[in-house]
Amino acid sequence: MSPSTRRVVFAETIPIEMRVDDLDLGRLRRGFAELFDRAAHAVQLAGYEQDDAVLERFLIVRSAYGEEVVVRADWLEDRSRGPLDVSEVQIVGARVEAVLETGL
């Protein structure tokens, strides 16, 4: 069995600034929807079908000390989660990557 490989055919970040303790999920989801549309187009332009790619979503967050970290944002799909327990964290961007995985 050959090892899996990942090929990123789309990666884009858009600025979205909001405090996590004042999270506007609608605005955040609209930002991701815009990126998903662009990613789908990029996958097609690369000659692949939509189901060949996995779309991964990330948030870029900044701490009170100015450090920026990229974190997975899969939790946005889970509507049953309660409010986030955070302090002095700010979202500064949303990122989507379209990844082709082969050799699984």
C-alpha positions as CSV (number, residue, x, y, z in Angstrom):
1,M,0.0,0.0,0.0
2,S,1.4,3.4,-1.0
3,P,1.5,6.2,1.5
4,S,-1.1,8.9,1.2
5,T,-0.2,12.2,-0.3
6,R,-1.9,15.5,0.0
7,R,-2.0,18.1,-2.8
8,V,-3.5,21.5,-1.9
9,V,-5.2,22.9,-5.0
10,F,-6.6,26.0,-3.2
11,A,-5.7,27.9,-0.1
12,E,-7.0,31.3,0.7
13,T,-7.5,33.4,3.8
14,I,-9.9,36.3,4.1
15,P,-9.8,38.9,7.0
16,I,-12.6,38.5,9.4
17,E,-12.1,40.4,12.7
18,M,-14.3,39.7,15.7
19,R,-13.8,38.8,19.4
20,V,-14.5,35.2,20.2
21,D,-16.6,36.3,23.2
22,D,-18.8,38.3,20.7
23,L,-18.9,35.7,18.0
24,D,-21.1,36.3,15.0
25,L,-21.6,32.8,13.7
26,G,-23.7,34.0,10.7
27,R,-21.0,36.3,9.5
28,L,-18.3,33.7,10.0
29,R,-20.3,31.0,8.1
30,R,-20.9,33.5,5.3
31,G,-17.2,34.1,5.0
32,F,-16.5,30.4,4.9
33,A,-19.3,29.9,2.2
34,E,-17.6,32.5,0.0
35,L,-14.3,30.6,0.4
36,F,-16.0,27.3,-0.3
37,D,-17.3,28.6,-3.6
38,R,-13.9,29.8,-4.6
39,A,-12.4,26.4,-3.6
40,A,-14.9,24.5,-5.6
41,H,-14.1,26.5,-8.7
42,A,-10.4,26.0,-8.1
43,V,-10.9,22.2,-7.9
44,Q,-12.8,22.2,-11.1
45,L,-10.1,24.3,-12.9
46,A,-7.5,21.8,-11.7
47,G,-9.5,19.1,-13.6
48,Y,-11.0,17.3,-10.6
49,E,-14.5,16.5,-9.5
50,Q,-15.9,18.0,-6.4
51,D,-15.9,14.8,-4.5
52,D,-12.2,14.3,-5.2
53,A,-11.4,17.1,-2.8
54,V,-11.8,17.6,1.0
55,L,-12.5,21.2,2.1
56,E,-10.8,22.0,5.4
57,R,-11.6,25.1,7.4
58,F,-9.4,27.0,9.7
59,L,-9.5,30.1,11.9
60,I,-6.6,32.4,12.5
61,V,-6.8,33.7,16.0
62,R,-4.7,36.3,17.9
63,S,-4.0,36.2,21.6
64,A,-4.0,39.2,23.8
65,Y,-0.2,39.2,23.4
66,G,-0.4,39.4,19.6
67,E,0.6,35.8,18.8
68,E,-1.3,34.4,15.8
69,V,-2.2,30.7,15.6
70,V,-4.1,28.7,13.0
71,V,-6.6,26.3,14.4
72,R,-9.1,23.9,12.8
73,A,-12.6,25.2,12.7
74,D,-14.5,21.9,12.3
75,W,-16.6,22.8,15.4
76,L,-18.6,25.3,13.3
77,E,-20.5,22.3,11.9
78,D,-21.5,21.2,15.4
79,R,-24.6,23.3,16.3
80,S,-25.0,21.4,19.6
81,R,-21.9,22.9,21.1
82,G,-22.4,25.5,23.8
83,P,-20.7,28.8,24.0
84,L,-16.9,28.9,23.8
85,D,-15.0,29.6,27.0
86,V,-12.3,32.1,25.9
87,S,-10.8,35.2,27.2
88,E,-9.0,37.9,25.2
89,V,-8.9,35.9,22.0
90,Q,-9.7,37.5,18.7
91,I,-10.4,35.9,15.3
92,V,-8.5,37.7,12.6
93,G,-9.1,35.5,9.6
94,A,-10.8,32.6,8.0
95,R,-9.0,30.1,5.8
96,V,-10.1,27.3,3.5
97,E,-8.0,24.7,1.8
98,A,-9.1,22.2,-0.8
99,V,-7.0,19.1,-0.5
100,L,-6.7,16.1,-2.8
101,E,-5.7,12.9,-1.0
102,T,-4.4,9.9,-2.9
103,G,-3.1,6.5,-2.0
104,L,-5.4,6.0,1.0
